[in-house]
Amino acid sequence: MNHAILAVAATLIFSSLVVVPSADAAKCEAKKLNCAAKKATGLLKCHAKAEKAGTVVDPACTAKAMTKFDDPTKGCIAKAEAKGGCLVTGVTAALESTIDMFIDPNIVPTLDTFFPAVILGGSVCVSKKNKCVSKKTKGLFKCYAKAEKKALPVDLSCLQKAMDKFDGGATPAKGCFAKLETGNDCLTFADAPAIEAVVDVFIEDAVCQIIPSSCPTTTTTTSSTTTTTTVPKLVFATSINFDIGDIASLANADAECTTLANNAGILGTFMAWLSDSTASPSTRFTTQATVPYDLPDGVRVVDNWTDLVDGTIQNPIDVTENVLPIGGTLAWTATLSDGTAAADHCDDWLNAGASGLQGGTLSTDSNWTNTFVSGCNDNGRLYCFEQ
């Protein structure tokens, strides 16, 4: 997020805090902010340890972070509310969901493109990138908690310090991610701006849930002028990888696409660009759009369905439902560039010993859907198209 924009937003968000009705209320909300920070950073610490070791995340580690947050009597939210004076109570479940969604599918699968599979031998870079995100998250929450406790607007220099440590400020090469990317075991590169935007949105959402009076408001004005707007259909690459056990069928793949989109705040029905022996996008998509297909960040992929199946696309499908870039990776398709079925579809997505066609997420020629045939014991993303 642009630092100037975030600073203005922070000023607006916390301008209402000068009217907090009591010291007890201010103290309670500050504790909740710190509580949210501890859970988010606790989970990121669990993932950082696993990424470094090349192992699955220790369930005891994540359970510990969750219990400290949501235990009905000993959890930090419950303790804060038990002391009384809170402006809002009963936020534990909603806030926990916001934190969990921030961690996965937003942060972890973006930094580790193999997730939920493990990186053989581990990755120091991915581990430390998780720590970078953790430090920025903790830093921003700390600024907001301090402001709330004192019933004052947030200190912009505090926010700036947290942001500069993450992205390098005036010297991007000194940013936390940039310094790590000079090594040789990073899986993603130049993704600091996208990750930073995700952190900033998460912080705003969490603060809004804890302190409803801080939620941004919008004003809509109307006029007698009628404007006709062409609303594009959206397309994205999934933030997570799938093996054929996850896919199992075209219907299940479609459901995965819709669930990921809806969880990211994108309403509507989505279908996977996927074929089997009986159907393909050219025969099963409920909508073959006459309007453009755009990525969630607004970048145009194609002008319409006809443009989609002519063999090339204008821009690669390299952004997830969470508006995060994924770089060069592979997506299951079993589909040719004209939208018809390919011969390799893992035996209708049921045979790990068969072969399946995948496409490259950085390609704009026919390779976007038809790069090469791989073994069905591999993982891959899905391309999801709004219907």
C-alpha positions in Angstrom: 0.0 0.0 0.0 1.3 3.5 -0.8 2.7 4.9 2.4 1.0 8.3 2.0 -2.4 6.7 1.5 -1.9 4.4 4.5 -0.9 7.4 6.6 -4.1 9.3 5.6 -6.2 6.2 6.2 -4.6 5.7 9.6 -5.4 9.3 10.6 -9.0 8.9 9.5 -9.4 5.6 11.3 -8.1 6.8 14.6 -9.6 10.2 14.6 -12.6 8.7 16.4 -10.5 7.3 19.2 -10.3 10.6 21.0 -13.9 10.1 22.1 -13.3 6.7 23.7 -15.8 6.8 26.7 -13.5 5.4 29.4 -10.0 4.3 30.3 -11.3 0.8 30.8 -12.6 0.6 27.2 -9.4 2.0 25.7 -7.4 -0.5 27.8 -9.6 -3.4 26.7 -9.4 -2.6 23.0 -5.6 -2.1 23.2 -5.3 -5.6 24.7 -7.4 -7.1 22.0 -5.1 -5.5 19.3 -2.1 -7.0 21.1 -3.9 -10.3 21.3 -4.6 -10.4 17.6 -0.9 -9.5 16.9 0.2 -12.4 19.1 -1.9 -15.0 17.3 -0.9 -13.8 13.8 2.8 -13.7 14.7 2.5 -17.0 16.6 1.1 -18.8 13.5 3.7 -17.2 11.2 6.5 -18.4 13.6 5.1 -21.9 13.3 5.3 -21.7 9.5 8.7 -20.1 9.6 10.1 -23.0 11.7 8.6 -25.6 9.3 9.8 -23.8 6.2 13.4 -23.7 7.5 13.3 -27.4 8.4 11.4 -28.6 5.3 8.7 -30.2 7.4 5.0 -29.9 7.8 3.8 -27.4 10.3 3.9 -28.7 13.9 0.2 -28.9 14.9 1.2 -28.5 18.6 2.7 -25.1 17.6 -0.4 -23.8 15.8 -2.7 -25.2 18.5 -0.7 -23.3 21.2 -1.1 -20.0 19.3 -4.9 -20.7 18.8 -5.5 -21.7 22.4 -3.8 -18.6 23.7 -6.1 -16.6 21.6 -9.5 -18.3 21.7 -9.7 -20.4 24.9 -13.1 -19.3 26.4 -11.6 -18.7 29.8 -7.9 -18.4 29.5 -7.6 -16.9 26.0 -6.4 -13.4 25.7 -9.6 -12.1 24.2 -11.7 -13.7 27.0 -9.4 -12.3 29.6 -9.7 -8.8 28.2 -13.5 -8.9 28.1 -13.7 -10.5 31.5 -12.3 -7.3 33.1 -15.2 -5.3 31.7 -15.3 -2.0 30.0 -15.0 -3.3 26.4 -17.0 -1.3 23.8 -17.6 -4.5 21.8 -17.7 -8.1 23.0 -18.1 -11.5 21.3 -15.6 -10.8 18.5 -13.4 -13.8 19.0 -14.7 -16.1 16.2 -14.9 -13.4 13.5 -11.5 -12.0 14.4 -9.9 -15.4 14.5 -11.3 -16.2 11.0 -9.8 -12.9 9.7 -6.4 -13.9 11.2 -6.5 -17.4 9.8 -7.5 -16.2 6.4 -4.6 -13.8 6.5 -2.1 -16.6 7.2 -3.6 -19.2 4.8 -4.5 -18.7 1.9 -3.0 -15.2 1.8 0.6 -15.3 3.1 1.9 -18.8 3.4 0.9 -20.3 0.0 2.2 -17.1 -1.7 5.6 -17.3 -0.2 5.8 -21.1 -0.5 4.5 -22.1 -3.9 4.8 -25.8 -2.9 2.5 -25.5 0.1 0.9 -27.6 1.5 3.6 -29.9 0.3 7.0 -29.4 1.9 10.2 -28.0 0.4 12.8 -30.8 0.3 15.7 -29.6 2.5 13.7 -26.5 3.6 14.2 -22.9 2.6 15.9 -20.3 4.8 14.6 -17.5 2.5 10.9 -18.6 2.8 11.3 -19.0 6.5 12.8 -15.5 6.9 10.1 -14.0 4.6 7.5 -15.3 7.1 9.5 -13.6 9.8 9.5 -10.3 7.8 5.8 -10.4 7.5 5.5 -11.2 11.2 7.6 -8.2 12.2 5.6 -5.8 10.1 2.3 -7.2 11.4 3.5 -6.9 15.0 4.9 -3.4 14.4 1.6 -2.1 13.0 -0.5 -3.6 15.6 1.8 -2.2 18.3 1.3 1.3 16.8 -2.5 1.0 16.9 -2.6 -0.5 20.4 -0.5 2.3 21.8 -2.8 4.9 20.2 -5.9 3.2 21.4 -4.7 2.8 25.0 -4.0 6.5 25.1 -7.1 7.5 23.2 -5.0 9.3 20.7 -4.6 9.3 16.9 -2.1 6.7 15.7 1.5 8.0 15.6 2.4 8.1 11.9 6.1 7.9 12.6 5.4 4.6 14.3 3.6 3.3 11.2 6.4 4.6 9.0 9.1 2.8 11.0 7.3 -0.5 10.7 6.8 0.0 6.9 10.3 1.1 6.2 11.8 -1.9 8.0 9.7 -4.1 5.7 10.1 -2.4 2.3 13.2 -0.4 2.8 11.4 3.0 2.6 13.4 5.3 0.3 16.0 2.5 -0.3 14.1 -0.6 -1.4 17.3 -2.6 -1.6 17.4 -2.5 2.2 13.9 -3.9 2.6 13.5 -7.2 4.5 12.4 -9.2 1.4 15.0 -7.5 -0.9 17.9 -8.5 1.2 16.7 -12.1 1.4 16.2 -12.3 -2.4 20.0 -11.9 -3.0 20.3 -15.5 -1.8 19.6 -18.6 -3.8 16.8 -20.5 -2.1 13.9 -18.1 -2.5 10.8 -19.4 -4.4 9.4 -16.0 -5.2 10.9 -12.6 -6.1 9.9 -9.0 -6.0 6.7 -9.8 -4.1 7.2 -7.3 -1.3 4.7 -4.8 -2.6 1.9 -7.4 -3.0 2.6 -8.9 0.4 2.8 -5.5 2.1 -0.6 -4.6 0.6 -2.1 -7.8 2.1 -0.7 -7.0 5.5 -2.1 -3.5 5.4 -5.6 -4.7 4.4 -5.5 -7.3 7.1 -4.5 -4.8 9.8 -7.3 -2.5 8.7 -9.9 -5.3 8.8 -8.7 -6.5 12.2 -8.7 -3.1 13.7 -12.2 -2.5 12.3 -13.5 -5.7 14.0 -12.0 -4.8 17.4 -13.0 -1.1 17.2 -16.0 -0.7 14.9 -15.9 3.1 15.2 -12.6 3.0 13.3 -14.1 1.3 10.3 -13.7 3.3 7.1 -16.9 4.9 5.7 -17.8 5.9 2.2 -20.1 8.5 0.9 -22.0 7.9 -2.4 -23.4 10.8 -4.4 -26.0 10.3 -7.1 -26.7 12.3 -10.2 -29.2 12.2 -13.0 -26.6 11.0 -15.5 -26.9 7.4 -16.5 -23.6 5.6 -17.2 -23.3 2.2 -18.8 -20.3 0.2 -17.6 -19.1 -3.0 -19.0 -18.3 -5.3 -16.0 -15.6 -7.9 -16.9 -15.6 -11.5 -15.8 -12.7 -12.3 -13.5 -10.1 -15.1 -13.9 -7.4 -16.0 -11.5 -4.9 -18.7 -10.7 -5.5 -20.4 -7.3 -3.4 -19.5 -4.4 -2.9 -23.1 -3.5 -1.7 -26.2 -5.3 -3.8 -29.3 -5.9 -3.0 -32.9 -6.4 -5.4 -35.2 -8.2 -6.8 -36.4 -4.8 -7.9 -32.8 -4.2 -9.4 -32.5 -7.7 -11.1 -35.9 -8.1 -13.6 -34.5 -10.5 -14.4 -31.4 -12.6 -17.3 -30.6 -10.2 -15.0 -30.7 -7.2 -12.5 -28.4 -9.0 -15.2 -25.9 -9.8 -16.3 -25.9 -6.2 -12.7 -25.3 -5.1 -12.6 -22.3 -7.4 -15.8 -20.8 -6.1 -14.9 -21.4 -2.5 -11.5 -19.7 -2.9 -13.1 -16.7 -4.7 -15.8 -16.3 -2.2 -13.4 -16.5 0.8 -11.4 -13.8 -0.8 -14.5 -11.6 -1.0 -15.2 -12.2 -4.7 -18.8 -13.2 -5.1 -20.2 -15.3 -7.8 -19.7 -18.7 -9.3 -16.4 -19.9 -10.8 -15.4 -22.9 -12.9 -12.0 -24.5 -13.4 -10.3 -24.4 -16.8 -10.2 -28.1 -16.7 -11.2 -31.1 -18.9 -11.7 -34.8 -18.6 -12.8 -37.5 -21.1 -16.4 -36.2 -21.2 -16.3 -32.4 -21.0 -14.1 -29.4 -21.5 -14.4 -25.6 -21.0 -15.8 -25.3 -24.5 -18.7 -27.6 -23.7 -19.3 -27.2 -19.9 -18.7 -23.5 -19.1 -22.1 -22.0 -18.4 -20.9 -18.6 -19.7 -18.8 -17.9 -22.7 -18.4 -14.2 -22.1 -18.9 -11.5 -24.6 -17.2 -9.1 -22.1 -13.5 -9.1 -21.2 -11.9 -11.5 -18.7 -9.7 -9.6 -16.3 -7.4 -10.6 -13.4 -8.5 -9.5 -9.9 -6.0 -6.6 -10.1 -7.7 -5.2 -13.2 -5.2 -6.4 -15.8 -6.9 -7.5 -19.0 -6.4 -11.2 -20.0 -8.6 -11.3 -23.1 -11.4 -9.3 -24.6 -14.0 -12.1 -24.6 -14.4 -15.8 -25.0 -13.5 -15.8 -28.7 -10.3 -14.0 -27.8 -9.6 -16.5 -25.0 -9.7 -19.6 -27.4 -7.8 -18.1 -30.3 -4.5 -19.6 -29.2 -3.0 -16.6 -27.3 -3.9 -14.3 -24.4 -2.9 -10.7 -23.8 -1.5 -11.1 -20.3 -0.6 -14.2 -18.3 -2.9 -15.6 -15.6 -0.4 -15.1 -12.8 -2.5 -13.5 -10.0 -4.4 -15.3 -7.3 -7.9 -14.6 -6.0 -6.1 -12.6 -3.2 -4.6 -10.3 -5.8 -1.1 -11.7 -5.3 1.4 -12.5 -8.0 2.6 -16.1 -8.2 5.4 -15.8 -10.8 6.2 -18.8 -12.9 4.4 -22.0 -11.9 2.1 -24.7 -13.4 -1.6 -25.1 -13.5 -3.6 -28.3 -14.2 -5.6 -27.8 -17.4 -6.0 -31.0 -19.6 -7.2 -28.4 -22.0 -5.9 -27.2 -25.4 -5.8 -23.5 -26.3 -9.1 -23.7 -28.2 -10.9 -24.8 -25.0 -11.3 -28.4 -26.0 -10.1 -31.4 -24.1 -6.6 -32.8 -24.3 -5.9 -36.5 -24.1 -4.0 -36.3 -20.8 -6.4 -35.8 -17.9 -5.1 -38.2 -15.2 -7.8 -40.7 -16.3 -10.6 -38.3 -15.3 -8.5 -37.1 -12.3 -8.6 -40.4 -10.6 -5.2 -42.0 -11.4 -2.0 -40.7 -9.9 -0.1 -43.1 -12.1 -1.4 -41.5 -15.3 -0.4 -38.2 -17.0 -2.0 -34.8 -17.2 -1.5 -31.6 -19.2 -0.4 -28.4 -17.4 -0.1 -24.8 -18.5 2.5 -22.2 -17.5 1.3 -19.2 -15.5 3.8 -16.8 -17.2 2.9 -17.7 -20.7 0.7 -15.8 -23.2 1.0 -18.1 -26.2 -0.7 -21.5 -26.2 1.7 -22.6 -23.4 -0.6 -20.8 -21.0 -2.7 -23.9 -21.1 -0.6 -26.4 -23.0 3.0 -26.3 -21.7 3.8 -30.0 -21.1 2.4 -33.3 -19.9 3.5 -34.2 -16.3 2.9 -37.2 -14.0 -0.3 -37.0 -12.0 1.6 -37.4 -8.8 2.6 -33.8 -9.2 0.9 -30.7 -7.8 -0.5 -27.8 -9.8 -2.8 -24.8 -9.5 -6.1 -24.2 -11.2 -7.2 -21.5 -13.5 -10.6 -20.3 -12.3 -13.1 -18.4 -14.6 -16.1 -16.4 -13.4 -19.4 -17.6 -14.9 
